[in-house]
Amino acid sequence: MPALIHLHRLEHPFGAHYACAAAWGACYATRFDLAVVIAVLANFVAIISGNPLNAYADLRNDVHTDEKRHLAQAVREIGASKVLALAIFEMIFALALAVAVSWQVAAGVALILVLYLAYNLEPVRLKRRGYAGPVALATAAGLLPSITAYSAAGGRAEPAVWLVFSGVACLATGRALWWAVPDRVGDARAGSRTPVVLYGTRHALNATTQLTFGGLLLVGGGLWFRFGVFWAAVGVVACSLFLLARDLPSARQQLRYGMSLAVTSTIVLAAIPLLA
């Protein structure tokens, strides 16, 4: 069981983060019926299915990264072929749930899965292709689940909501860049040309800051147009707290402090349309 928890990255605070990412788009349509719940579950399964696939594909990288060797150990404990089979089963299950809701939800979940496959597997393997990697992750785990849940809940194409969703995708891209900083040595040894490997740690952290500020502008603008200046300020403050964790040196500290702040901001963004 611990190996499966590690493979799916469900240790705190990731589990809460995935649940929020799967559901918060529906909060902006303020509707939760059975179809929406199934769509959110499809989102959640699709998101976590990418983690065992990533552990399988990143085995060589994780062996050379001190704070991720537990993932390599989990893959070896269960067996690489079984880990791959588990990821494929979960992807099929997520797609089946989505098909039961609507073709729009199925299309959204299918795109999430395609991006995870492209990010992890050769010959595409976006992880080793510079900025394509963090953009793909942010789209798969941030933008698409939001759109999918919003669509399932009957949300309309409002410019303010699209600003918020685009801002969240921008924030998620910065966090994906930031999260890869402690992996630089392992990724370099395995030949993964991530932005941190290509351009260095300082460049990646500066890009994280710039993407975060861009995301804050988009989120703040969308919330202002939809709910007013007070709720825009609440959302911007909650999302900007992540910058306090920008220079954390290790994955352990990133997980304990930085990701906790990121999860808090996601919860706040989900709560705003329900409270406003």
VENFEN-V245886 format. One record per residue. N is the residue number from 1. RES is the residue in one small letter. D_CENTER is the distance of its C-alpha to the mean C-alpha in Angstrom with 2 decimals. Layout:
n=N res=RES d_center=D_CENTER
n=N res=RES d_center=D_CENTER
//
This chain:
n=1 res=m d_center=23.13
n=2 res=p d_center=21.74
n=3 res=a d_center=20.89
n=4 res=l d_center=18.90
n=5 res=i d_center=17.02
n=6 res=h d_center=16.25
n=7 res=l d_center=15.30
n=8 res=h d_center=12.75
n=9 res=r d_center=11.54
n=10 res=l d_center=12.82
n=11 res=e d_center=14.79
n=12 res=h d_center=14.68
n=13 res=p d_center=12.59
n=14 res=f d_center=9.61
n=15 res=g d_center=11.35
n=16 res=a d_center=11.71
n=17 res=h d_center=8.17
n=18 res=y d_center=7.29
n=19 res=a d_center=10.62
n=20 res=c d_center=10.15
n=21 res=a d_center=7.17
n=22 res=a d_center=9.53
n=23 res=a d_center=12.59
n=24 res=w d_center=12.67
n=25 res=g d_center=13.47
n=26 res=a d_center=16.53
n=27 res=c d_center=17.65
n=28 res=y d_center=18.53
n=29 res=a d_center=20.84
n=30 res=t d_center=22.15
n=31 res=r d_center=22.99
n=32 res=f d_center=22.27
n=33 res=d d_center=24.48
n=34 res=l d_center=24.30
n=35 res=a d_center=22.75
n=36 res=v d_center=19.88
n=37 res=v d_center=19.39
n=38 res=i d_center=19.40
n=39 res=a d_center=16.88
n=40 res=v d_center=14.48
n=41 res=l d_center=15.31
n=42 res=a d_center=14.75
n=43 res=n d_center=11.20
n=44 res=f d_center=10.68
n=45 res=v d_center=12.63
n=46 res=a d_center=10.99
n=47 res=i d_center=7.47
n=48 res=i d_center=9.49
n=49 res=s d_center=11.91
n=50 res=g d_center=9.96
n=51 res=n d_center=10.51
n=52 res=p d_center=14.31
n=53 res=l d_center=14.43
n=54 res=n d_center=12.87
n=55 res=a d_center=15.34
n=56 res=y d_center=18.07
n=57 res=a d_center=17.55
n=58 res=d d_center=17.14
n=59 res=l d_center=20.18
n=60 res=r d_center=22.30
n=61 res=n d_center=19.84
n=62 res=d d_center=19.20
n=63 res=v d_center=22.97
n=64 res=h d_center=23.50
n=65 res=t d_center=20.91
n=66 res=d d_center=22.53
n=67 res=e d_center=19.63
n=68 res=k d_center=17.99
n=69 res=r d_center=21.26
n=70 res=h d_center=20.65
n=71 res=l d_center=18.11
n=72 res=a d_center=20.87
n=73 res=q d_center=23.34
n=74 res=a d_center=21.44
n=75 res=v d_center=21.39
n=76 res=r d_center=25.09
n=77 res=e d_center=25.94
n=78 res=i d_center=24.73
n=79 res=g d_center=25.53
n=80 res=a d_center=23.50
n=81 res=s d_center=24.78
n=82 res=k d_center=23.96
n=83 res=v d_center=20.36
n=84 res=l d_center=20.06
n=85 res=a d_center=21.98
n=86 res=l d_center=19.78
n=87 res=a d_center=16.62
n=88 res=i d_center=18.77
n=89 res=f d_center=20.19
n=90 res=e d_center=16.95
n=91 res=m d_center=15.92
n=92 res=i d_center=19.42
n=93 res=f d_center=19.32
n=94 res=a d_center=16.21
n=95 res=l d_center=18.04
n=96 res=a d_center=21.24
n=97 res=l d_center=19.93
n=98 res=a d_center=18.70
n=99 res=v d_center=22.11
n=100 res=a d_center=23.86
n=101 res=v d_center=22.54
n=102 res=s d_center=23.06
n=103 res=w d_center=22.83
n=104 res=q d_center=20.40
n=105 res=v d_center=17.89
n=106 res=a d_center=18.71
n=107 res=a d_center=18.15
n=108 res=g d_center=14.67
n=109 res=v d_center=13.64
n=110 res=a d_center=15.67
n=111 res=l d_center=13.89
n=112 res=i d_center=10.46
n=113 res=l d_center=12.58
n=114 res=v d_center=14.48
n=115 res=l d_center=11.70
n=116 res=y d_center=10.70
n=117 res=l d_center=14.48
n=118 res=a d_center=15.07
n=119 res=y d_center=12.64
n=120 res=n d_center=14.34
n=121 res=l d_center=17.84
n=122 res=e d_center=20.99
n=123 res=p d_center=22.61
n=124 res=v d_center=19.68
n=125 res=r d_center=17.18
n=126 res=l d_center=15.19
n=127 res=k d_center=14.15
n=128 res=r d_center=17.78
n=129 res=r d_center=18.16
n=130 res=g d_center=17.45
n=131 res=y d_center=15.15
n=132 res=a d_center=14.36
n=133 res=g d_center=11.89
n=134 res=p d_center=9.49
n=135 res=v d_center=10.16
n=136 res=a d_center=9.45
n=137 res=l d_center=5.98
n=138 res=a d_center=5.38
n=139 res=t d_center=7.63
n=140 res=a d_center=6.56
n=141 res=a d_center=3.33
n=142 res=g d_center=5.11
n=143 res=l d_center=8.66
n=144 res=l d_center=9.87
n=145 res=p d_center=9.23
n=146 res=s d_center=10.83
n=147 res=i d_center=13.62
n=148 res=t d_center=14.19
n=149 res=a d_center=14.74
n=150 res=y d_center=16.71
n=151 res=s d_center=18.80
n=152 res=a d_center=19.55
n=153 res=a d_center=20.78
n=154 res=g d_center=23.09
n=155 res=g d_center=21.57
n=156 res=r d_center=23.44
n=157 res=a d_center=22.48
n=158 res=e d_center=23.13
n=159 res=p d_center=22.66
n=160 res=a d_center=21.59
n=161 res=v d_center=18.68
n=162 res=w d_center=17.59
n=163 res=l d_center=17.86
n=164 res=v d_center=15.55
n=165 res=f d_center=12.88
n=166 res=s d_center=13.46
n=167 res=g d_center=13.39
n=168 res=v d_center=9.98
n=169 res=a d_center=8.82
n=170 res=c d_center=11.17
n=171 res=l d_center=10.03
n=172 res=a d_center=6.41
n=173 res=t d_center=8.58
n=174 res=g d_center=10.82
n=175 res=r d_center=8.72
n=176 res=a d_center=7.73
n=177 res=l d_center=11.51
n=178 res=w d_center=12.53
n=179 res=w d_center=10.93
n=180 res=a d_center=12.93
n=181 res=v d_center=16.13
n=182 res=p d_center=17.54
n=183 res=d d_center=17.09
n=184 res=r d_center=19.47
n=185 res=v d_center=22.52
n=186 res=g d_center=21.16
n=187 res=d d_center=19.45
n=188 res=a d_center=22.72
n=189 res=r d_center=24.86
n=190 res=a d_center=23.02
n=191 res=g d_center=23.26
n=192 res=s d_center=19.62
n=193 res=r d_center=20.09
n=194 res=t d_center=16.89
n=195 res=p d_center=17.50
n=196 res=v d_center=18.28
n=197 res=v d_center=20.83
n=198 res=l d_center=22.24
n=199 res=y d_center=22.67
n=200 res=g d_center=22.55
n=201 res=t d_center=20.86
n=202 res=r d_center=22.48
n=203 res=h d_center=21.40
n=204 res=a d_center=17.71
n=205 res=l d_center=18.04
n=206 res=n d_center=20.04
n=207 res=a d_center=17.56
n=208 res=t d_center=14.84
n=209 res=t d_center=17.47
n=210 res=q d_center=18.39
n=211 res=l d_center=14.99
n=212 res=t d_center=14.62
n=213 res=f d_center=18.12
n=214 res=g d_center=17.52
n=215 res=g d_center=14.62
n=216 res=l d_center=17.00
n=217 res=l d_center=19.75
n=218 res=l d_center=17.98
n=219 res=v d_center=16.70
n=220 res=g d_center=20.14
n=221 res=g d_center=22.01
n=222 res=g d_center=20.41
n=223 res=l d_center=21.00
n=224 res=w d_center=24.48
n=225 res=f d_center=25.48
n=226 res=r d_center=24.37
n=227 res=f d_center=25.25
n=228 res=g d_center=27.28
n=229 res=v d_center=27.33
n=230 res=f d_center=27.04
n=231 res=w d_center=23.71
n=232 res=a d_center=22.44
n=233 res=a d_center=23.57
n=234 res=v d_center=21.90
n=235 res=g d_center=18.46
n=236 res=v d_center=18.99
n=237 res=v d_center=20.32
n=238 res=a d_center=17.50
n=239 res=c d_center=14.84
n=240 res=s d_center=17.29
n=241 res=l d_center=17.77
n=242 res=f d_center=14.84
n=243 res=l d_center=17.38
n=244 res=l d_center=19.61
n=245 res=a d_center=17.49
n=246 res=r d_center=17.35
n=247 res=d d_center=20.10
n=248 res=l d_center=19.39
n=249 res=p d_center=20.84
n=250 res=s d_center=19.36
n=251 res=a d_center=16.24
n=252 res=r d_center=18.04
n=253 res=q d_center=18.48
n=254 res=q d_center=14.97
n=255 res=l d_center=13.85
n=256 res=r d_center=16.78
n=257 res=y d_center=16.83
n=258 res=g d_center=13.97
n=259 res=m d_center=11.12
n=260 res=s d_center=13.71
n=261 res=l d_center=14.21
n=262 res=a d_center=10.62
n=263 res=v d_center=10.77
n=264 res=t d_center=14.22
n=265 res=s d_center=13.38
n=266 res=t d_center=11.04
n=267 res=i d_center=14.00
n=268 res=v d_center=16.42
n=269 res=l d_center=14.96
n=270 res=a d_center=15.12
n=271 res=a d_center=18.60
n=272 res=i d_center=20.09
n=273 res=p d_center=20.96
n=274 res=l d_center=22.37
n=275 res=l d_center=24.48
n=276 res=a d_center=25.56
//
